[in-house]
Structure formats: C-alpha cells, structure tokens
Amino acid sequence: MQNISPFNSIPQMSQKRFAQPAFKGSAKVELLGKDISVGVRNFLIQETAFFREPDTLEFIKSFVKNSTKQVINIVDGACSSGYETYSIAMLLENIGKKVNILGFDKGQKAINDAIKGEFQIKRRNNDFDDICDFAKDSFLAFPQKLSKHEQKYKNMFNNFFTDITKQKKEHSFFKRLKSMLTDAMTPYDTKTFLIKPEKKSTCTFKTGDILELDKIVPEKSADVILFRNALYHLTTYEAYDRKAPLPDKLIKPAIEQVVTQLDKALNKGGLFVLGSHECDHFSNTGEIVHSTLKKHNFIPLYIENKLPVIWQKS
Ligand SMILES: C[S@@+](CC[C@H](N)C(=O)[O-])C[C@H]1O[C@@H](n2cnc3c(N)ncnc32)[C@H](O)[C@@H]1O
C-alpha cells in the first residue's frame, strides 16, 4: 500500500491541520419528503466544504497526472452542492490533460445550488467553531495568516470565484440600509462567491443515486469515482443519532449493490474514493465496505486517518 501524499513532507503543524477528517464549511439538510422507502433516512445531510480532506484530493491529482491517459473521467458521487466537485476542478486545472468532471447527488436542491454556482463561506471565529471544527475553509474568504498550502488553495480559489457578498447584501433597499448601518461595526460573518462564467464548464451536475450508478455512468467509462462521507446514508436508520446502524443483513446488500455497480462503471486501474470519516460513523460499516471491495478484487491504495480510503480496481 503506498502513501504518496505531498502533505507527508510538510511541517507537522500544517500537516495536522490538513489531515483532520472533518472539514466542514456548509452544512445544509435536505428533506426527501415522507417517502422513506427509498432509503433509510428521509433527509440528506449535506455537510461539505471546499478542499475537504485535501490529502485525498492531492492523491487523486497525482494519480491523474501520472496516468498515461490524456482524457480522464471523474465522477463525484454525493457531491452535495458542488464544493467538492469544484475543488477537484481547481486542483486539476492546468494539469495538461482533458479532465471531465461530473458531480451527482440524490438531493435535487443540492444539485440546483451546484448548478447555480453560488457558494457561502462562513467565518471561523469563535470557540464553538473551534470545538466543532467548523468552517475550516474560512481561510479562503477571510483575512488571516496563511500557510504555504493555504495560500496555494486560496490562489486557485480566487482564480475560480468572484466575491459577490456586497452585491447580495445590497440587492434590496432595506438590505442596503441595514448593511449601511451594521457593516461598519460588524464584519461579514458569511461571504458569498459566484463561479466565474469561464470556469462553469469545468464541472457538470445531475441528480442521481449511488444505488443506481448504472443510470448515471456508462459501463467502463470512469477513471475515478468518489463517494465521500455519504455511505452512512445507506447504513443507518432515519435519525440524527448516528449511533443507529442498520443490521448487517440490510447493510450488506446495499454495499454489495454499490460495489457491483462501481466495478462495472470503472475502467481497469480506476479509483474508488471514500471519505476518511466514512468508516468511523459506525463500527461495522467499515468492515463490510472493505470486505466487499476486496471480494470484488479492489486493492487498497492509499490510507488516510488510518483507513484505506482510495481503492483501485484491479
Ligand atoms: C455529508 S455530505 C458529503 C458531501 C461531500 N461528498 C463531502 O465529502 O464534502 C453527504 C451527501 O451524500 C448525499 N447522498 C446521500 N445518499 C445518497 C445516495 N444514495 N446517492 C447519492 N447521494 C447521496 C447527500 O445528499 C449529501 O449531499
């Protein structure tokens, strides 16, 4: 098993900051209506952020760079509102290859947001944020002393997004009046960014369910498929309490269904990418996912947070 993360060689402090699994920025919840037969929950947790779990993303970048192929197809499953998808696009820009990036999510609202290309970044500024490890992509939008790596990401971000916070605020007369009265005293806590028109085509988005991957991705067409920090939607009861796993006899067929379809959709040597937080949501989910991937001859390639998060189709 290799670990070629470029973050391995950077000083301990910044490595620690970047290696943490939680990288929350935007946290929305989308209701799926009353129909819970489609899954175990009737709501989707759409917590996400720009450059979440950057070591894993950097590994994907190295993989794409070193590939002999000139056209690479990436499918970002459970992409939420697109923070992750555009992070991949930013990292892979100027890599010298044609990279097609498709983001899909079960949530219609999340996909509408992704297509709109408007993103919020929250200021990380109080004890609560530190305790909850919240708003970690704050450095992209708010002034602070930046590490070399944060500066690299901020440059990419500025190249892709325009700050439209003021336009949003000043949209209506009352908002304008309110901001005139308050902004001088209170700095913005949330900033809004819009994808630049010329960068919009770097990603496409559609709704879709990982359980029906064959409807989204044609056979043997993908080089990288991500499904990060989302598997717990398939393995838990409808409840906020994440300590409510389904019985193994229900989890196993769902995971088998996902892996069988991944196997079909990926090209030989292609990657399946999990989140580093994936398997500690529940004790047994990790084991089931890993053993199913092994059964289908996937090879663990890269470890983050002590868990194999990147698997290669042999
Ligand atoms: C916690 S977010 C993770 C977002 C992003 N992958 C990340 O790591 O930042 C989980 C996402 O999974 C999506 N999701 C849940 N079940 C899904 C399914 N069966 N198919 C596709 N997306 C799903 C949710 O709508 C939500 O956007």
The ligand as an SDF file (V2000), in Angstrom:
LIG
                    3D

 27 29  0  0  0  0  0  0  0  0999 V2000
  -22.0620   14.7460    4.2310 C   0  0  0  0  0  0  0  0  0  0  0  0
  -22.4200   15.0630    2.5230 S   0  0  0  0  0  0  0  0  0  0  0  0
  -20.8260   14.7990    1.8170 C   0  0  0  0  0  0  0  0  0  0  0  0
  -20.5770   15.7220    0.6450 C   0  0  0  0  0  0  0  0  0  0  0  0
  -19.1970   15.5900    0.0040 C   0  0  0  0  0  0  0  0  0  0  0  0
  -19.0200   14.2840   -0.6060 N   0  0  0  0  0  0  0  0  0  0  0  0
  -18.1140   15.8540    1.0090 C   0  0  0  0  0  0  0  0  0  0  0  0
  -17.4560   14.8960    1.4560 O   0  0  0  0  0  0  0  0  0  0  0  0
  -17.9250   17.0210    1.3710 O   0  0  0  0  0  0  0  0  0  0  0  0
  -23.3130   13.6000    2.0630 C   0  0  0  0  0  0  0  0  0  0  0  0
  -24.0170   13.7280    0.7230 C   0  0  0  0  0  0  0  0  0  0  0  0
  -24.4780   12.4480    0.2950 O   0  0  0  0  0  0  0  0  0  0  0  0
  -25.6750   12.6270   -0.4360 C   0  0  0  0  0  0  0  0  0  0  0  0
  -26.3110   11.3160   -0.5500 N   0  0  0  0  0  0  0  0  0  0  0  0
  -26.8420   10.5730    0.4400 C   0  0  0  0  0  0  0  0  0  0  0  0
  -27.3090    9.4070   -0.0280 N   0  0  0  0  0  0  0  0  0  0  0  0
  -27.0500    9.3920   -1.3600 C   0  0  0  0  0  0  0  0  0  0  0  0
  -27.2880    8.4440   -2.3920 C   0  0  0  0  0  0  0  0  0  0  0  0
  -27.8880    7.2910   -2.1410 N   0  0  0  0  0  0  0  0  0  0  0  0
  -26.8940    8.7490   -3.6370 N   0  0  0  0  0  0  0  0  0  0  0  0
  -26.3030    9.9480   -3.9020 C   0  0  0  0  0  0  0  0  0  0  0  0
  -26.0560   10.8750   -2.9680 N   0  0  0  0  0  0  0  0  0  0  0  0
  -26.4140   10.6070   -1.6980 C   0  0  0  0  0  0  0  0  0  0  0  0
  -26.3880   13.6780    0.3990 C   0  0  0  0  0  0  0  0  0  0  0  0
  -27.4210   14.3460   -0.3100 O   0  0  0  0  0  0  0  0  0  0  0  0
  -25.2550   14.6130    0.7740 C   0  0  0  0  0  0  0  0  0  0  0  0
  -25.1130   15.6610   -0.1430 O   0  0  0  0  0  0  0  0  0  0  0  0
  1  2  1  0
  2  3  1  0
  2 10  1  0
  3  4  1  0
  4  5  1  0
  5  6  1  0
  5  7  1  0
  7  8  2  0
  7  9  1  0
 10 11  1  0
 11 12  1  0
 11 26  1  0
 12 13  1  0
 13 14  1  0
 13 24  1  0
 14 15  1  0
 14 23  1  0
 15 16  2  0
 16 17  1  0
 17 18  1  0
 17 23  2  0
 18 19  1  0
 18 20  2  0
 20 21  1  0
 21 22  2  0
 22 23  1  0
 24 25  1  0
 24 26  1  0
 26 27  1  0
M  CHG  2   2   1   9  -1
M  END
$$$$
